[in-house]
Amino acid sequence: MIHVIATLQVRPGTRTAFLDEFSRLVPQVRAEEGCIEYGGAVDCATGLAGEAPARPDVVTVVEKWDDLSALELHLVAPHMAAWRTRVREYLVGVTLQVLAPAGQPD
């Protein structure tokens, strides 16, 4: 199993429109073979010690996949290509962090 944290920087003032498009994508991704978890999140200020400042123009996508092959297939899926075209005008940049489980009992 692998985890993915995708950080999507959107143009100022476009987050709501971006999230509308994202919400239409989510059911298609969750139906993909090997998808365990897929959902978006936005920063919320809590005042907790050590908390980074909220980023109003960032959407974080938290993903969990059976394996790297499932993630690779997801990245080239036709619905992902179509979605990227639809949100191109909103996006400034995307970074991915792929993580392996660690420090957990079997």
N, C-alpha and C positions, 0 to 999 in steps of 0.2 A: 504494500500500500504506500502511496505517496500523498503528500499534502502540497497544495499550491496556494500561495498568496499572490494575487495579481493586484497591482496598484495602478489604477487608471486615473490619470490627471486629465480633467476636462477643462474646457475654456470657461472663464468666469461667466456666471449667469446661465450656463447650459445644463447644470446637473439634473434638474427636474426632467428636461426633455430627454437627456441621456438615460435616466432611470426608467422612463416610460418605455423606451426601446429595449432596455435590458430586461424589464419585466416580461416582455413578449418572448425573449430568448430563453429564459430560465427553464420553462417546461420542456423545450426541445433538448436542452443539454442534459437535464435530469433523466431523460429517456434514453440517453446514450448508453451503450454497453460499457460497463466499467466505471460509470459515474456513481459514487457513493454519496457525495454531498456537493452542492453548488449553490451559492447564494451571495448576494451583494450586501454591503454594509457601508455606513458612513460614520465619520468621527462624531463622537458626542462628548462634550466637555463635562467632566464629572468633578473636577477639583481634587482628584486623588493625587497624592504625592508622586512625583516622578512622571506624571502624565505629560506627553508631548502636546503642544498646542494643536487645537482642532484645525483640520484642513478642509475648508468649505468646498473646494473644487476637486476633491479626491473621492473616488469610489473604490472600495477594497472588495475584491471578490475572493471568497474563501472556498477552496475546492478540495475534494478528496477523491482520489482515483484508485482503482484496483492496482494499477501498475503504470509504468512509463508508456507502454504501448497504447493503453487506453487514452492517456493524455495526448499522445502524438496524433492519434486518430481524431480526437476532439478538435485539435488545432486546425486540421485540414477538412473538417466536416463542411459540406455545402452550406448549411444554415449559419455556420460561423463566418464563412466568406461573405454571405449576403448581409449578415449583421454588421460586419466591419465596414462594408460599403455604406450602410445606413447611418452609422455613427461617426464616420470619418470627420465630418464637420465639427463634431463636439470634442474630439480627442486631441490632447496636446502630446501625451506620451503614455506608454505602458511599460511596466517592469514586472517580471515574474520572479518569484522566489520559490524554488521547488525544494521540499523538505522531506526527509525520511524520518519515520518515528524513532524516538530514542528515549532511553530511560524509563521505559514502561514495562511492567511485568508481562510475560507472555500469556 
